[in-house]
Amino acid sequence: MKKHASKNSRQLRLEVETPISSLIERRSFTFIDLFAGIGGFRIPLEKVGGQCVFSSEKDSFAQTTYKAWFGEKPSGDITEISPSKIPDHYLLAAGFPCQPFSLAGVSKKNSLGHAHGFKCLTQGTLFFNVATIIEVKRPPVVLLENVKNLLSHDKGRTWEVINRTLKELGYKVFTKVIDAAAWVPQHRERIYLVCFDERVFDKHLPFTFPESPENVRPRLRDILESKPDTKYTLTDHLWRYLQDYAERHRAKGNGFGFGLADLDGITRTLSARYHKDGSEILIPQSRGRNPRRLTPKECARLMGFDEKYQNNIVVSDTQAYRQFGNAIVPKVAEAVINQVAPFLPRALVCTDNHCLQEQLEERLIHPASSSENPHAVSNM
């Protein structure tokens, strides 16, 4: 018996003391990718050992790109998918759209005994579907991304409801607005939410968001193609229209107008409307030529997608512009996920909401107790 107990003790130490990278490699964590877009979260999650077990994206063109890049077509509208049909997972990732929450009818619903709590406050919004999946599946870690305006949207009420809902579901919520300009040559502020299940993790979890890289900031000219197709050069008619439009607003004291980019600096935020006229990011050209739009490949670079994705654009220019304009910057997501990674081993030794880490630590302190039940951790 003592010999068996000693062997178990060594196994326990291996589980607790094994380096993070090795543990993740041996016990790959599973994740789901909601409002997946073209996989801005999936790319960095797979880099740290994650296995995607479910993805959802409503837009058919984004589904086409996702299938080409990852070999699987995402499920469609998340509002039509029952949470019970979604596989269990360790991490939920979602770049969900923000919508206003309305209190209309809340009092009446409460008086009738209908929906309550977050189900009442969030009903009819896409966040409701995310919250319901979290409630049903209880992933140890939740990773969310949204526009910076989430904090002020609907006079702050949207953020208030989201933050309160996550906390009422039992999650410790960490938030930070991060500008992608430290990783890519684009001013792009997004809010990241990292949430840890308090049933699994200590309430005083020492999580911190990444600091901006201290290396030389990226420049726009470094991501430009050397010989872009001339079709991306603005026509005389469109260039004149954009100049006249800007002049009219300048005369009124407004700041609306095109953005002629600084090749040695960063650009404005790439938006989903870029396909319309490219006005927010125009590339100056030499020899008196009109400015040009970014090419779709340059948009992929501006968003920080690796070369294998830049060279595999399978949709029209219009759809590519929309997709990159709506995308998550993988390099920023990767920096955030790298900060989450050290905490994943704890989630990896938790099953069915019953954390085994305490048992491991207890047996390390009192190894003799393992002799009473030599098979206590044999299922790990």
Contacts in CASP RR format, 6 or more apart in sequence:
PFRMAT RR
TARGET T0000
AUTHOR 0000-0000-0000
METHOD contacts of the structure
MODEL  1
MKKHASKNSRQLRLEVETPISSLIERRSFTFIDLFAGIGGFRIPLEKVGG
QCVFSSEKDSFAQTTYKAWFGEKPSGDITEISPSKIPDHYLLAAGFPCQP
FSLAGVSKKNSLGHAHGFKCLTQGTLFFNVATIIEVKRPPVVLLENVKNL
LSHDKGRTWEVINRTLKELGYKVFTKVIDAAAWVPQHRERIYLVCFDERV
FDKHLPFTFPESPENVRPRLRDILESKPDTKYTLTDHLWRYLQDYAERHR
AKGNGFGFGLADLDGITRTLSARYHKDGSEILIPQSRGRNPRRLTPKECA
RLMGFDEKYQNNIVVSDTQAYRQFGNAIVPKVAEAVINQVAPFLPRALVC
TDNHCLQEQLEERLIHPASSSENPHAVSNM
1 371 0 8 1.000
1 374 0 8 1.000
2 371 0 8 1.000
4 371 0 8 1.000
4 374 0 8 1.000
5 367 0 8 1.000
5 368 0 8 1.000
5 370 0 8 1.000
5 371 0 8 1.000
5 374 0 8 1.000
6 367 0 8 1.000
8 363 0 8 1.000
8 367 0 8 1.000
8 370 0 8 1.000
8 374 0 8 1.000
8 376 0 8 1.000
8 377 0 8 1.000
9 363 0 8 1.000
9 364 0 8 1.000
9 367 0 8 1.000
9 370 0 8 1.000
11 377 0 8 1.000
11 380 0 8 1.000
12 360 0 8 1.000
12 363 0 8 1.000
12 364 0 8 1.000
12 367 0 8 1.000
12 370 0 8 1.000
12 377 0 8 1.000
13 364 0 8 1.000
15 23 0 8 1.000
15 349 0 8 1.000
15 360 0 8 1.000
15 377 0 8 1.000
15 380 0 8 1.000
16 357 0 8 1.000
16 360 0 8 1.000
16 361 0 8 1.000
16 364 0 8 1.000
18 26 0 8 1.000
18 345 0 8 1.000
20 341 0 8 1.000
20 342 0 8 1.000
20 344 0 8 1.000
20 345 0 8 1.000
23 345 0 8 1.000
23 348 0 8 1.000
24 48 0 8 1.000
24 49 0 8 1.000
24 50 0 8 1.000
24 341 0 8 1.000
24 344 0 8 1.000
24 345 0 8 1.000
24 348 0 8 1.000
25 49 0 8 1.000
27 348 0 8 1.000
28 49 0 8 1.000
28 50 0 8 1.000
28 51 0 8 1.000
29 49 0 8 1.000
29 50 0 8 1.000
29 51 0 8 1.000
29 90 0 8 1.000
29 91 0 8 1.000
29 344 0 8 1.000
29 347 0 8 1.000
29 348 0 8 1.000
30 50 0 8 1.000
30 51 0 8 1.000
30 52 0 8 1.000
30 53 0 8 1.000
30 87 0 8 1.000
30 88 0 8 1.000
30 89 0 8 1.000
30 90 0 8 1.000
30 91 0 8 1.000
31 45 0 8 1.000
31 50 0 8 1.000
31 51 0 8 1.000
31 52 0 8 1.000
31 53 0 8 1.000
31 89 0 8 1.000
31 90 0 8 1.000
31 91 0 8 1.000
31 92 0 8 1.000
31 93 0 8 1.000
32 52 0 8 1.000
32 53 0 8 1.000
32 54 0 8 1.000
32 55 0 8 1.000
32 56 0 8 1.000
32 86 0 8 1.000
32 87 0 8 1.000
32 89 0 8 1.000
32 91 0 8 1.000
32 92 0 8 1.000
32 93 0 8 1.000
32 133 0 8 1.000
32 139 0 8 1.000
33 39 0 8 1.000
33 41 0 8 1.000
33 42 0 8 1.000
33 45 0 8 1.000
33 52 0 8 1.000
33 54 0 8 1.000
33 55 0 8 1.000
33 56 0 8 1.000
33 74 0 8 1.000
33 93 0 8 1.000
33 94 0 8 1.000
34 55 0 8 1.000
34 56 0 8 1.000
34 78 0 8 1.000
34 92 0 8 1.000
34 93 0 8 1.000
34 94 0 8 1.000
34 95 0 8 1.000
34 96 0 8 1.000
34 130 0 8 1.000
34 133 0 8 1.000
35 56 0 8 1.000
35 57 0 8 1.000
35 78 0 8 1.000
35 94 0 8 1.000
35 95 0 8 1.000
35 96 0 8 1.000
35 97 0 8 1.000
35 126 0 8 1.000
36 42 0 8 1.000
36 55 0 8 1.000
36 56 0 8 1.000
36 57 0 8 1.000
36 62 0 8 1.000
36 66 0 8 1.000
36 74 0 8 1.000
37 57 0 8 1.000
37 59 0 8 1.000
37 62 0 8 1.000
37 65 0 8 1.000
37 66 0 8 1.000
37 74 0 8 1.000
37 323 0 8 1.000
37 326 0 8 1.000
37 327 0 8 1.000
38 62 0 8 1.000
38 65 0 8 1.000
38 66 0 8 1.000
38 69 0 8 1.000
38 323 0 8 1.000
38 324 0 8 1.000
38 327 0 8 1.000
39 66 0 8 1.000
39 69 0 8 1.000
39 70 0 8 1.000
39 327 0 8 1.000
39 328 0 8 1.000
39 330 0 8 1.000
40 327 0 8 1.000
40 328 0 8 1.000
40 329 0 8 1.000
40 330 0 8 1.000
40 333 0 8 1.000
41 93 0 8 1.000
41 94 0 8 1.000
41 95 0 8 1.000
41 143 0 8 1.000
41 145 0 8 1.000
41 328 0 8 1.000
41 333 0 8 1.000
42 52 0 8 1.000
42 55 0 8 1.000
42 70 0 8 1.000
42 93 0 8 1.000
43 305 0 8 1.000
43 306 0 8 1.000
43 309 0 8 1.000
43 330 0 8 1.000
43 333 0 8 1.000
43 334 0 8 1.000
44 330 0 8 1.000
44 331 0 8 1.000
44 333 0 8 1.000
44 334 0 8 1.000
44 337 0 8 1.000
44 338 0 8 1.000
45 52 0 8 1.000
45 91 0 8 1.000
45 93 0 8 1.000
45 337 0 8 1.000
46 52 0 8 1.000
47 334 0 8 1.000
47 337 0 8 1.000
48 337 0 8 1.000
48 338 0 8 1.000
48 341 0 8 1.000
48 344 0 8 1.000
50 91 0 8 1.000
52 70 0 8 1.000
53 87 0 8 1.000
53 89 0 8 1.000
54 75 0 8 1.000
54 86 0 8 1.000
54 87 0 8 1.000
54 89 0 8 1.000
55 66 0 8 1.000
55 70 0 8 1.000
55 72 0 8 1.000
55 74 0 8 1.000
55 75 0 8 1.000
56 74 0 8 1.000
56 75 0 8 1.000
56 76 0 8 1.000
56 77 0 8 1.000
56 78 0 8 1.000
56 81 0 8 1.000
57 63 0 8 1.000
57 66 0 8 1.000
57 74 0 8 1.000
57 75 0 8 1.000
57 76 0 8 1.000
58 76 0 8 1.000
58 77 0 8 1.000
58 78 0 8 1.000
61 315 0 8 1.000
61 319 0 8 1.000
61 322 0 8 1.000
61 323 0 8 1.000
62 74 0 8 1.000
62 323 0 8 1.000
63 73 0 8 1.000
63 74 0 8 1.000
63 76 0 8 1.000
64 314 0 8 1.000
64 315 0 8 1.000
65 313 0 8 1.000
65 314 0 8 1.000
65 315 0 8 1.000
65 323 0 8 1.000
66 72 0 8 1.000
66 73 0 8 1.000
66 74 0 8 1.000
67 73 0 8 1.000
67 74 0 8 1.000
68 312 0 8 1.000
68 314 0 8 1.000
69 309 0 8 1.000
69 312 0 8 1.000
75 81 0 8 1.000
78 126 0 8 1.000
78 129 0 8 1.000
78 130 0 8 1.000
79 126 0 8 1.000
79 129 0 8 1.000
83 132 0 8 1.000
83 133 0 8 1.000
83 135 0 8 1.000
83 136 0 8 1.000
83 137 0 8 1.000
84 136 0 8 1.000
86 133 0 8 1.000
86 136 0 8 1.000
86 137 0 8 1.000
88 137 0 8 1.000
89 137 0 8 1.000
89 139 0 8 1.000
90 139 0 8 1.000
90 140 0 8 1.000
90 141 0 8 1.000
90 344 0 8 1.000
90 347 0 8 1.000
90 348 0 8 1.000
91 139 0 8 1.000
91 140 0 8 1.000
91 141 0 8 1.000
91 142 0 8 1.000
91 143 0 8 1.000
91 340 0 8 1.000
91 344 0 8 1.000
91 347 0 8 1.000
92 130 0 8 1.000
92 133 0 8 1.000
92 134 0 8 1.000
92 137 0 8 1.000
92 139 0 8 1.000
92 141 0 8 1.000
92 142 0 8 1.000
92 143 0 8 1.000
93 143 0 8 1.000
93 144 0 8 1.000
94 130 0 8 1.000
94 142 0 8 1.000
94 143 0 8 1.000
94 144 0 8 1.000
94 145 0 8 1.000
95 144 0 8 1.000
95 145 0 8 1.000
95 146 0 8 1.000
95 328 0 8 1.000
96 126 0 8 1.000
96 127 0 8 1.000
96 130 0 8 1.000
96 144 0 8 1.000
96 146 0 8 1.000
97 126 0 8 1.000
97 146 0 8 1.000
98 127 0 8 1.000
98 146 0 8 1.000
98 147 0 8 1.000
98 149 0 8 1.000
98 150 0 8 1.000
98 153 0 8 1.000
98 158 0 8 1.000
99 125 0 8 1.000
99 126 0 8 1.000
99 127 0 8 1.000
99 158 0 8 1.000
100 125 0 8 1.000
100 153 0 8 1.000
100 154 0 8 1.000
100 157 0 8 1.000
100 158 0 8 1.000
101 121 0 8 1.000
101 122 0 8 1.000
101 125 0 8 1.000
101 154 0 8 1.000
101 157 0 8 1.000
101 158 0 8 1.000
101 161 0 8 1.000
103 121 0 8 1.000
106 120 0 8 1.000
106 121 0 8 1.000
109 115 0 8 1.000
109 116 0 8 1.000
109 120 0 8 1.000
110 116 0 8 1.000
110 120 0 8 1.000
114 120 0 8 1.000
115 123 0 8 1.000
117 168 0 8 1.000
118 128 0 8 1.000
118 131 0 8 1.000
118 161 0 8 1.000
118 164 0 8 1.000
118 165 0 8 1.000
118 168 0 8 1.000
118 169 0 8 1.000
119 128 0 8 1.000
119 132 0 8 1.000
121 161 0 8 1.000
121 164 0 8 1.000
121 165 0 8 1.000
122 128 0 8 1.000
122 131 0 8 1.000
122 161 0 8 1.000
122 165 0 8 1.000
127 161 0 8 1.000
127 162 0 8 1.000
127 165 0 8 1.000
130 144 0 8 1.000
131 165 0 8 1.000
131 166 0 8 1.000
131 169 0 8 1.000
134 142 0 8 1.000
134 166 0 8 1.000
134 169 0 8 1.000
134 171 0 8 1.000
135 169 0 8 1.000
138 197 0 8 1.000
138 199 0 8 1.000
138 353 0 8 1.000
139 197 0 8 1.000
140 196 0 8 1.000
140 197 0 8 1.000
140 200 0 8 1.000
140 201 0 8 1.000
140 346 0 8 1.000
140 347 0 8 1.000
140 350 0 8 1.000
141 194 0 8 1.000
141 195 0 8 1.000
141 196 0 8 1.000
141 197 0 8 1.000
141 340 0 8 1.000
141 343 0 8 1.000
141 344 0 8 1.000
141 347 0 8 1.000
142 166 0 8 1.000
142 171 0 8 1.000
142 193 0 8 1.000
142 194 0 8 1.000
142 195 0 8 1.000
143 192 0 8 1.000
143 193 0 8 1.000
143 194 0 8 1.000
143 195 0 8 1.000
143 336 0 8 1.000
143 337 0 8 1.000
143 340 0 8 1.000
144 192 0 8 1.000
144 193 0 8 1.000
144 195 0 8 1.000
145 190 0 8 1.000
145 191 0 8 1.000
145 192 0 8 1.000
145 193 0 8 1.000
145 328 0 8 1.000
145 333 0 8 1.000
146 190 0 8 1.000
146 191 0 8 1.000
146 193 0 8 1.000
147 190 0 8 1.000
147 191 0 8 1.000
148 177 0 8 1.000
148 189 0 8 1.000
148 190 0 8 1.000
148 191 0 8 1.000
150 158 0 8 1.000
150 159 0 8 1.000
150 162 0 8 1.000
150 191 0 8 1.000
151 159 0 8 1.000
151 177 0 8 1.000
151 191 0 8 1.000
152 159 0 8 1.000
153 159 0 8 1.000
163 173 0 8 1.000
163 175 0 8 1.000
166 173 0 8 1.000
166 193 0 8 1.000
166 195 0 8 1.000
167 173 0 8 1.000
170 197 0 8 1.000
170 198 0 8 1.000
170 199 0 8 1.000
171 195 0 8 1.000
171 196 0 8 1.000
171 197 0 8 1.000
171 198 0 8 1.000
172 195 0 8 1.000
172 196 0 8 1.000
172 198 0 8 1.000
172 201 0 8 1.000
172 203 0 8 1.000
172 205 0 8 1.000
173 193 0 8 1.000
173 194 0 8 1.000
173 195 0 8 1.000
174 193 0 8 1.000
174 194 0 8 1.000
174 195 0 8 1.000
174 196 0 8 1.000
174 207 0 8 1.000
174 209 0 8 1.000
175 191 0 8 1.000
175 192 0 8 1.000
175 193 0 8 1.000
175 194 0 8 1.000
176 191 0 8 1.000
176 192 0 8 1.000
176 209 0 8 1.000
177 189 0 8 1.000
177 190 0 8 1.000
177 191 0 8 1.000
177 192 0 8 1.000
178 189 0 8 1.000
178 190 0 8 1.000
178 191 0 8 1.000
178 192 0 8 1.000
178 209 0 8 1.000
178 210 0 8 1.000
178 332 0 8 1.000
178 336 0 8 1.000
179 187 0 8 1.000
179 188 0 8 1.000
179 189 0 8 1.000
179 212 0 8 1.000
180 186 0 8 1.000
180 187 0 8 1.000
180 188 0 8 1.000
180 189 0 8 1.000
180 190 0 8 1.000
180 329 0 8 1.000
180 331 0 8 1.000
180 332 0 8 1.000
181 187 0 8 1.000
181 188 0 8 1.000
181 217 0 8 1.000
181 266 0 8 1.000
182 212 0 8 1.000
182 213 0 8 1.000
182 217 0 8 1.000
183 213 0 8 1.000
183 218 0 8 1.000
183 304 0 8 1.000
183 329 0 8 1.000
183 331 0 8 1.000
183 332 0 8 1.000
183 335 0 8 1.000
184 218 0 8 1.000
184 223 0 8 1.000
184 301 0 8 1.000
184 302 0 8 1.000
184 303 0 8 1.000
184 304 0 8 1.000
184 329 0 8 1.000
184 331 0 8 1.000
185 217 0 8 1.000
185 218 0 8 1.000
185 219 0 8 1.000
185 220 0 8 1.000
185 222 0 8 1.000
185 223 0 8 1.000
185 265 0 8 1.000
185 266 0 8 1.000
185 267 0 8 1.000
185 302 0 8 1.000
186 266 0 8 1.000
186 267 0 8 1.000
186 268 0 8 1.000
186 269 0 8 1.000
186 270 0 8 1.000
186 302 0 8 1.000
186 303 0 8 1.000
186 329 0 8 1.000
187 266 0 8 1.000
187 267 0 8 1.000
187 268 0 8 1.000
187 269 0 8 1.000
188 269 0 8 1.000
188 270 0 8 1.000
188 329 0 8 1.000
189 269 0 8 1.000
190 328 0 8 1.000
190 329 0 8 1.000
190 332 0 8 1.000
192 209 0 8 1.000
192 332 0 8 1.000
192 333 0 8 1.000
192 336 0 8 1.000
194 207 0 8 1.000
194 209 0 8 1.000
194 336 0 8 1.000
194 339 0 8 1.000
194 340 0 8 1.000
196 205 0 8 1.000
196 207 0 8 1.000
196 343 0 8 1.000
199 353 0 8 1.000
199 355 0 8 1.000
200 346 0 8 1.000
200 347 0 8 1.000
200 350 0 8 1.000
200 353 0 8 1.000
200 355 0 8 1.000
201 343 0 8 1.000
201 346 0 8 1.000
201 347 0 8 1.000
205 343 0 8 1.000
207 339 0 8 1.000
207 340 0 8 1.000
207 343 0 8 1.000
208 339 0 8 1.000
209 336 0 8 1.000
209 339 0 8 1.000
210 335 0 8 1.000
210 336 0 8 1.000
210 338 0 8 1.000
210 339 0 8 1.000
217 265 0 8 1.000
217 266 0 8 1.000
218 266 0 8 1.000
219 263 0 8 1.000
219 264 0 8 1.000
219 265 0 8 1.000
219 266 0 8 1.000
220 261 0 8 1.000
220 262 0 8 1.000
220 263 0 8 1.000
220 264 0 8 1.000
220 265 0 8 1.000
220 266 0 8 1.000
220 267 0 8 1.000
220 302 0 8 1.000
221 263 0 8 1.000
221 264 0 8 1.000
223 298 0 8 1.000
223 301 0 8 1.000
223 302 0 8 1.000
224 263 0 8 1.000
224 283 0 8 1.000
224 298 0 8 1.000
225 295 0 8 1.000
225 297 0 8 1.000
225 298 0 8 1.000
228 292 0 8 1.000
228 295 0 8 1.000
228 298 0 8 1.000
229 295 0 8 1.000
232 292 0 8 1.000
232 293 0 8 1.000
232 294 0 8 1.000
232 295 0 8 1.000
233 285 0 8 1.000
233 289 0 8 1.000
233 290 0 8 1.000
233 291 0 8 1.000
233 292 0 8 1.000
234 242 0 8 1.000
234 282 0 8 1.000
234 290 0 8 1.000
234 291 0 8 1.000
234 292 0 8 1.000
234 293 0 8 1.000
235 290 0 8 1.000
236 290 0 8 1.000
238 277 0 8 1.000
239 290 0 8 1.000
239 291 0 8 1.000
242 257 0 8 1.000
242 258 0 8 1.000
242 277 0 8 1.000
242 279 0 8 1.000
242 282 0 8 1.000
243 258 0 8 1.000
245 256 0 8 1.000
245 257 0 8 1.000
245 258 0 8 1.000
246 256 0 8 1.000
246 257 0 8 1.000
246 258 0 8 1.000
249 255 0 8 1.000
249 256 0 8 1.000
249 257 0 8 1.000
257 279 0 8 1.000
258 278 0 8 1.000
258 279 0 8 1.000
258 280 0 8 1.000
258 282 0 8 1.000
258 291 0 8 1.000
259 268 0 8 1.000
259 279 0 8 1.000
259 280 0 8 1.000
259 281 0 8 1.000
259 282 0 8 1.000
260 282 0 8 1.000
260 284 0 8 1.000
260 291 0 8 1.000
261 267 0 8 1.000
261 268 0 8 1.000
261 281 0 8 1.000
261 282 0 8 1.000
261 283 0 8 1.000
261 284 0 8 1.000
263 283 0 8 1.000
263 284 0 8 1.000
267 280 0 8 1.000
267 281 0 8 1.000
267 302 0 8 1.000
268 280 0 8 1.000
268 281 0 8 1.000
269 280 0 8 1.000
270 280 0 8 1.000
270 281 0 8 1.000
270 294 0 8 1.000
270 299 0 8 1.000
270 302 0 8 1.000
270 303 0 8 1.000
270 324 0 8 1.000
270 325 0 8 1.000
271 280 0 8 1.000
271 325 0 8 1.000
272 321 0 8 1.000
272 322 0 8 1.000
272 325 0 8 1.000
272 326 0 8 1.000
274 280 0 8 1.000
274 281 0 8 1.000
274 293 0 8 1.000
274 294 0 8 1.000
274 299 0 8 1.000
274 321 0 8 1.000
274 322 0 8 1.000
274 324 0 8 1.000
274 325 0 8 1.000
275 317 0 8 1.000
275 318 0 8 1.000
275 321 0 8 1.000
275 322 0 8 1.000
278 293 0 8 1.000
278 294 0 8 1.000
281 293 0 8 1.000
281 294 0 8 1.000
281 302 0 8 1.000
282 291 0 8 1.000
282 292 0 8 1.000
282 293 0 8 1.000
283 291 0 8 1.000
283 292 0 8 1.000
283 293 0 8 1.000
283 294 0 8 1.000
284 291 0 8 1.000
285 291 0 8 1.000
285 292 0 8 1.000
294 302 0 8 1.000
296 313 0 8 1.000
296 317 0 8 1.000
296 320 0 8 1.000
296 321 0 8 1.000
296 324 0 8 1.000
297 310 0 8 1.000
297 311 0 8 1.000
297 313 0 8 1.000
299 320 0 8 1.000
299 321 0 8 1.000
299 324 0 8 1.000
299 325 0 8 1.000
300 309 0 8 1.000
300 310 0 8 1.000
300 313 0 8 1.000
300 320 0 8 1.000
300 324 0 8 1.000
301 310 0 8 1.000
302 324 0 8 1.000
303 324 0 8 1.000
303 325 0 8 1.000
303 327 0 8 1.000
303 329 0 8 1.000
303 330 0 8 1.000
304 329 0 8 1.000
304 330 0 8 1.000
304 331 0 8 1.000
305 324 0 8 1.000
305 327 0 8 1.000
305 330 0 8 1.000
306 330 0 8 1.000
313 320 0 8 1.000
315 323 0 8 1.000
346 355 0 8 1.000
346 357 0 8 1.000
349 355 0 8 1.000
349 356 0 8 1.000
349 357 0 8 1.000
349 360 0 8 1.000
349 380 0 8 1.000
350 356 0 8 1.000
350 357 0 8 1.000
356 377 0 8 1.000
356 380 0 8 1.000
359 376 0 8 1.000
359 377 0 8 1.000
360 377 0 8 1.000
362 369 0 8 1.000
363 369 0 8 1.000
363 370 0 8 1.000
363 376 0 8 1.000
363 377 0 8 1.000
370 376 0 8 1.000
370 377 0 8 1.000
END
